[in-house]
Amino acid sequence: MALENSKFLFERSLARIPGGVNSPVRAFGAVGGTPVFFREGRGAKVIDVDGREYIDYVLSWGPLILGHADAQVVDAVQRTAARGLSFGAPTELELEMAELLTASLPSLEQVRLVSSGTEAVMSALRLARGFTGRDVIVKFEGCYHGHSDFLLVKAGSGALTFGNPTSAGVPADIVAKTVVLEYNNPAHLEELFARHGSTIAAVVLEPVAGNMNFVKPTLEFHQVLRRLCTQHGAVLVFDEVMTGYRVAAEGAQGLFGITPDLTTLGKVIGGGLPVGAFGGRRDIMAKLAPLGPVYQAGTLSGNPVAVSAGLATLKRVLAPGFFDRLGATSAKLVAGLEKEARDAGIAFSTASLGGMFGFFFRSAAPRTFAEAMDSDREAFKRFFHAMLDRGVYLAPSAFEAGFVSSAHGEAELAATLSAARAAFAEIRS
Ligand code: PMP
């Protein structure tokens, strides 16, 4: 496939930007080939610098739930920008955002805005440590919570091992207080809390995992988590950076009927501009500066232009019926993909929730990190390129979730499934 301009720009980028990209997964390392440079997006579609059009299932890794360049979002951004880009002082827009977030997620009594998901989780966990006076953070294998040092930990072999850093530049001491357990495994949680319950400051998780492809939790896992955190006085942190306003208007917490103590948000709440947030119980939030001893701050926190994009997005997302339509789109997409794979005789499975989905080159949808890893990566790689050639842009890694927007309609689904039919046939041969 001719990607002349993308190739040219990538060559230039390699000289001045490490790996040619400003975030690693954009480099196509897992699938090979040249990353596509985009010049424009409209609704469900993106156009690359060579003038080729694609149906986009990445949507900037989740934020663009209304599709690209939505007219109302762009208008809100332009109007706000014309009145000043930033003040570093309170604005009414931030208050409006805080009121909207707390009204739609009942577990949020108070909320503070930041500028990325990484910052939201880092701040929430500092707060949890400050509130409890304890140090240990529990996370789950395959869950990503941004690139704060102490969260860049992969699991050791045993279930209860203390972590080893995943990245160079992270001292072992920094991750020594981070414990990694298996996702969807309540027995491991019970065992850890029985042994170390009084030292655990917080348990953080993606309530639906979207960073090891797409892994649904069991209700039992969530219920055991909530019970153990309450019993032992640990703070339960739902990282809803990806799932918030993406799987349901009430978040994963509302879907599963679990009330976390703190929640982190990002992606959709910024509508494509940098906004993150963390919030929850008032008694915990009261420990934050300037009220309390836990420091947290940001020059551009609550930036009015970014918040305007988020507000314009959230108002539409919170309208009745939005998630019924979005959920139907994802369900139809994955059902169609499964049928095409079955017709081609390829081992394949899928899952979806709201506007998020996953597909796997294995016969059953995974429940754990180990199962997610156990899929046919070579088949994924070939499928990715076969789809790209046919104008469908999927995440360039087998371990990322996919996203649909309200701009994905019947025509886009039909075109995607017809591309998939041809792609499955190609990779089988
Ligand atoms: N938490 C989760 C669940 C995420 O998916 C991500 C990003 N993919 C982050 C945190 C980090 O967010 P950001 O990239 O905005 O820093």
Boltz pocket constraint, residues with backbone or C-beta under 6 A from the ligand:
constraints:
  - pocket:
      binder: B
      contacts: [[A, 61], [A, 115], [A, 116], [A, 117], [A, 118], [A, 119], [A, 121], [A, 144], [A, 145], [A, 146], [A, 147], [A, 206], [A, 210], [A, 211], [A, 239], [A, 240], [A, 241], [A, 242], [A, 266], [A, 267]]
      max_distance: 6.0
